[in-house]
Amino acid sequence: MTPKSPPRANFVLGIILATYLMIILDVSVVITALPNVREDLGFSDAALSWVQNAYALTFGGLLLLGARAGDLLGRRRVFVAGIALFTAASMLGGLAQSPAWLLGARALQGVGAAIAAPSTLALLTVSFPEGRERTRAVAYYSAVAGAGGSVGLVLGGMLTTWASWRWGLFINVPIGLALIWLAPRHLPETEPQEGRFDFAGAATSTLGMTALVFGLVRAADVSWGDPVALVSFVAAAILLSLFIANERRAEHPITPLHLFSSRIRSGAYGARMLAVGAMFGMFFFLTQFMQGAEGYSALAAGLAFLPMTLSLFATVQAIPRIASQIGDSRLLAGGLLLALIGMTWLSRVSVGGDYFTQMALPMVLLGIGMGSVFTPLTTAGISGVADRDAGAASGLVNTAHQLGGTLGIGILISVFTASGNGGTSQLAEGVPAALTASAVLIALALAVVVTVMRPQGETVGVAEPEAAA
């Protein structure tokens, strides 16, 4: 039986989107503010990257645990708890007086985000019936996922220039308090599932994901041959292998492995990692290129991403109609192809070149392409999932998104470092090479879509819900 949309569906969607945007923004809102943070709190160059990495580490490492907590305890309850922790940590971060204080607050923000983020997509899944209503809701959700990074750059540049870097954190406080007040009044509560908590699965997945994210962050900071990074990767492989073995025999697994039985869902997770890695790597390096090589201010660098942000949001408006006409598979492949053209064009960027032709126009193509991609990828990631597994599937979508961003930056930093000789020429030589690597990641995502996500007998986005086991 198709579930009916709850009353005040727009309130439900608005709360979910505001929450997810706030969470995604905090991945990138500090990027344009990092020079000010370093000067204000006395960060060393090596430690400065951890202002972003501390958030990524706890967010990525705890996502699966947060997803299962929502299934077992009630998604709205867990959602509110996560937002409360995120809001409190944002206040602490804005008040930071030392590097350790700020890094601790950023880590707590990541914990709160990991608790709240899986419940956003899970609540959306159970609140909107499959079909046009869910496609529309998922399109907006995907727009936030895709454009949130560039919006964060714009917002971070504005707040840093007009007020202080601290307002990139303080701004979460009134928004978080409003969401805590609104959520119990408008969001549906889900019944807690019976059964015991899978503590072995929780421990191995959390430690394994944390080790993997730490290894990626460490490799990006130092090198892919760094012994600490290699040990982290080995530990991640062992722990995640133990996690899979545990999930095969657990009575109530933290992540049901049958979610990977569909090639559509599995392919969607892989393609999402690659596409997000390409985009966040581009944000990271193009921002540095604008400020370091072209002399842009923090505000100007943030505003320079508006062509992509606006084109992405404009594309999302048409996604439900386009998807119904040509199908999710063609939309996904066509969007990735357009994004590949845009990223390849952007990789030709050079110092002193014309902004309109070497950055604005290719970013418009990227915005249209990625605006066409994230909706079908999100739909595919939750396609055919029963309500009882909505939290776990949402957790996997968010895990792929977070790991993709971390992996992409790590890979591109290695390419960037290897392509220059340091000094003033590093940005001029390294950024085009890094953006070329982003284009390769998009090409790999397209290959996954074409070869993995179109098995015989399955169609993206319309699989029947799996029967409860």
N, C-alpha and C positions, 0 to 999 in steps of 0.2 A: 504494500500500500504506500502510495506517495505521500510523504509528510506535507502538511500544510505550512505555509509561511506563518510565523508568529505575528501577533499584532505589532504595529510600529516597527516594521521590518527595517525602515530607514534608520531608526535609532540603533538597532542591533548592528547594522552594517557600519554606521558612523562610529560607534564605540570600538568595534573591531579594527577598523581602518586607522583611527586615531592612535590606538595602542600600538599597532604594528608599525606605523610610521615613526612613532617615538622611539621604538626599539631599533629599527633599521637606521634611523638618523644618527644614533649614537655610535654607529660603526664609523661614520665618516665625518661627523660634525667637528671632530677635534683636529682633522688633518690640516685645514687652513689655519688653525689656531696654534699649531705646535711651536712655531718660533716664539710666540708670546708666552706660552707655557714654560718653555725652556728659560727664557729671560726672567720671568716672574718667580719661579720656584727653584731655579738653579739646577736644572736637569743637565746631566752630561749628554753628549750626542748619542752614546750607546744606550743609555737608559730611556731616552725620549720616546723611542718606538714602542716602549711598553705602556705608554699612555693609551695606545690603541690595542696593543696585544693583550694586556691584562683583561680587557673586556672580551676580546675574541676568545681567549683561552677558556674562561669560565663559561661563557655563552655556548661555545661549541662543545665543550666537554660534558655539560650537564643537560643538554637538550633532550636526550632520550629518557633520562630520569624524570625530567619535568613533564614530558608527554605521558608517561605511564602514571605519574602521580595524579594527573587530571582524570584519567580513566578510572582510577580506583577511588578517588576522594570526591569527585564531582568537579567538572571543568570550570564552572563559574567560581567556585570557592577557591580553587587553585589559581585561577586567573587573577582574582582580586589580591590574593596573597603575594603573587609575583609582582604585580604593579605596585603594591605597598612597599615591598623591599626595594624595587627599582627607584621609586620616588625618594625614599629615605636616603638611598645611596647617592642619588643625584645631588641632594642637598649637601651631604657630607663632602662630595667631590668639589662642589662649588665653593665650599668654605676651606678647602685644603690649604695648608701652610707649609707643606714639605712634599718632596717627591713620594716618600713612602705613604703618606696620608692620601695623596691623590690616587696612587696605584691601588691601594686597598679599596678605596671607594669605587674605582672603575671595575675591580674584580667583583665587588658586591653587586654592582649594576649588572654585570654579566650573569650572575646567579639569578637575580630577579627576572632578567630577560629570558633566561632558559626555562624558568618556571612558567612565565606568562605566554611566551610566543607560541608553543604548541597548541594551547587552548584557543588561540585566536582563530586559526584555520579550522580546528575541530568544531568550535561553536558555529562558525559559518557553515560548515558542512551539514550539521544537524538542523540549522535554522532555515536553510533554503532548499527547496526540493530540486532534484535533478531536472535539467532542462534550462530554459531561457533565464529563469530567475537566478539559478545558481551560476550560470555562465556569466551573467552580469555582475554578480557579487564577486566571483572569482577574478573577473577582469579588473575590477577596482583593486582588489587585494594584490593582484599581480603587478598592477601599476605601482603600487606602493613598494613592492619588493624590488621592482626594476629601477624605479626613479628615485627611491628613497636615498640612495647613495649620493646622487648628484644634488638632490635637494639639500642634503646635509652639508655639502660643500658650499652651496649658496648661503644657507642659513649661518653656517659657521663663519664665513667671511663677513657677513653683515654684522653679526653680534660682536665679533672680535674687533671690527673697525669702529663700530658706533658705540660700543659699551665696553665689554671685557670678555676674554675667553671664558670666564666663569659663567657667563649667561648662557653658554652652550649647554651647561649642566643645570643651572637654575631654572631654565625655561621648562624643564620636565616637571618641576614641582607643582605648579598650579594645574598643569594638564593631568598629571597623575592623580592629584586629589579629586579633580572633577570626574575622572574615570572611575575611581574608587566609589564615589557617590552614585554615579549613574549605573554602573554595572549591575548591582543587585535589583535595580528597579526595571531594567529593560532586557537584560540577557537571560536566556532560559538556563535553568540548572539541569544538569544531567544526573541521573541516578548513579550513585557510587556502585561500582561493580563488586560482586562478591568474590572472595578468594584472598589468598595470602599474597603479600607483596614479595616479588621475586628479588630477594636481597642479593643473591649471588649474581643474577643478571644485572642488577643495578650497579653493584660494585665493579664488575668487570667492564661493563659498557662505559661507565663514567670514567674509570681510571684509564681504560683503553682509548677513549675519545680524547681525554685530557692529554695523554701521552702523545697521541697523533698530532693534535693541535699544537702542543708545545714543541714537538719536533719540527713542524712546519714553520712556526714562528722563529725558532732557534736557527734553522737553516737559512731563513730569510735575513736574519740579523748577522750571522757569521758566514757560514758556507754549508753547502750540501754534504761536504765531507767532514764536517765538525763531529768529533767523537760523541759529544753530548747529544747532538741531533740524531746520530746513528743509533745510539743506545735507546733514545726515545722511540724511534721507529721500530726497533726490535721489540721493545716492551709493548708498544701498541699492537704489533702483530700477534704477540703471544696472548695478550689480554683479550683482544677481539676474537681470537680463535677460541679461547676458553668461553667467551660470551656466546659465540655461535653454538658450541657444544652444549652449553647449559640451556640455551633456548630450545634446543631440539628435544630435551627431556623434561623441561619445567612444566608443571601443571598449569600455571598462570604466567606465561612469559612476559617480560617487560616489553619486548618487541616481537610480536608473532611473526615467525619466519615465512608464513604463507603470504605475507604482504609482498614478498619477492617472487612469488610464483608466477605473476604476470610480467611478461617481458615489457609491456607498456609502462608499468609502474617502475620497474627496475631501470629501464632505459631513461625514463623521465628524471630519476634521481641523478644518473650519470651525466645526462645532457645538461641538467641544471647546474651541477658542479662546474662543468667546463664553461658554460655561458657566463655564470656569475664570476668565475675566476678571471675571465677575459675583461669583464666590465670593471670590477673593482681594481684589477691591476692597471687598467687604463686610467681610472680616476686618480690612483696613487701617483702615477708618473706624469700624466699630463698636467696635474696641478703643480708639481715641482718644476716642470718645464716652463709653465706660464710665469711662475714667480721667480725662478732662478735664472732662466735664460732670456725671458722676454720682459722681465721687470714689472710684471703685474702686481698690484696690491692684493691682499687677501680678499677684499671685496670684489675686485675686478676678476680675479681668478674664479671665484664662486659664480659670478654672473655669467662668465664665459660658457658655462655649461647649460645655460638656459635653452639654447636651441634644441638640445637633446631632451631635456626635461619636458619642454612644452610639446614637442612632437610626439613623445611617448604618451603623454596624457591625452593628446588629441586622438592618437591611434586607438587607445583603449576605449574611447567612446563608441567606436565603430566595430569593435571586436565581436560582440554578440551577433550582430547582423552578418558580418563577414563569415564567422565560423559556421553559422547556420546555412550559408550558401555554398561554401567551398569545402567545409569540413576541417576539423582540427589538424589532421595530418598535413594537408597541403598548406594550411596557415602556418604551422610550425616550421616546416621545411622552407617555405618562402620567406618567412621572417628571418630565419638564420642566414639564408643566402643574402638577403639585403643587408643584414648586420655585418656579414663577412665583407661585402663590398665597402661598406662604410668604414670598418676598422682597417682594411687594407689601404684605403685612401688616407685615413688619418695617420697611418704609419709613415707617410711621406712628409710629415711635418718637419719644418726646418726653421732655424733661428732667423728672424727678420722677415719671414714670409707673411703673406696676407692672411689675417685672421678669418675672413669670410670664406675664402676658398680652401684654406688648408685645415681649418678646424670647424667652423660653423656648419658648412654644407655636409661634410662627412658625419658630424654629430647628429644632424637631422636624419640622415639615413639610419644611423645607429638607433635613434629614438624610435623611428617607425618600425625598424626590424625587431628591436627588443620589446617594443609595445605589442608586437604580434606574437612574441615567443613565450613570455612568462605566463600568460593566461592558459594556453593549452598545456604547458609543462605542469602548472599547478593542478589543472583538471586531471591530467594523466596520473599525477602522483597520488591522488585520492580516488581515482576511478575504481568503481566496483567495490569499494570498502564498506563493510557493514558499520553501522553506527557505533557498535561496541569497540571497533578498532580505529575510529576516526582520530583519536588522540595520538595513537602510535604512528599512523600514516602521516599526520600533520607534523609530528616530531621528525620523521625521516625527511620530509620536504624541507623543513627548516634546518636540519642538520646538513643536508646537501648544499643548501644556500650558504650557510656559515663556513663550512669546510671549503667550498668552492672559492669564496673570497680570500680565505687564508692561503689556500694552495696557489691561487693565481698570483697573489702578491709575491709569494715565496719563489715561484718559478721566474717571474719577470725580474725580480731583483737579481737573481743569478745571471740572467741574460744581460741585464743592464750592466752589471759589474764586469762581465767578461768582454763587453763590446767596446769599452773605452780605456783610456790610459790615465784617467783621473784628471784633476784640474778643471779648467774652465770648459774644456771640450767634452767632458763626461756627459753632460746633459744633451748636448747637440748630437753626440754619437750614440749614446745609450738609450735615450727615450725612443727614437724611431725603431731601434732593434727590439726594445721591450714591447712596443705596440705591434710589431710584426709577430711576436710570440702570442700576443692577444688574438691576432687574426688566426693563428694556427689553432688556438684553443676553440675558437668559434667553428673552424672547419671540422675539428674533431667532434664537436657537439652535433653538427650537421650529419656527420658520418654515423653517429650513434642513432640519431633519429631515423635515418634512412635504412640502416641495417638491423637495428635492434627493436625499434618501436613499431614496426609494421609487420608482425608475424601474421600468418594466415589465420583467419577466424577471429581476430581482435581488431577493434577500431577505437582509436583514442577518444576517451571521454564518454563513451556510451556503454561500457561494460556493465553487466548486471551485477548488483550487489552480491557479494559472496554469502553463502549460507552460513549461519552461525554454527560453529563447531560444537 
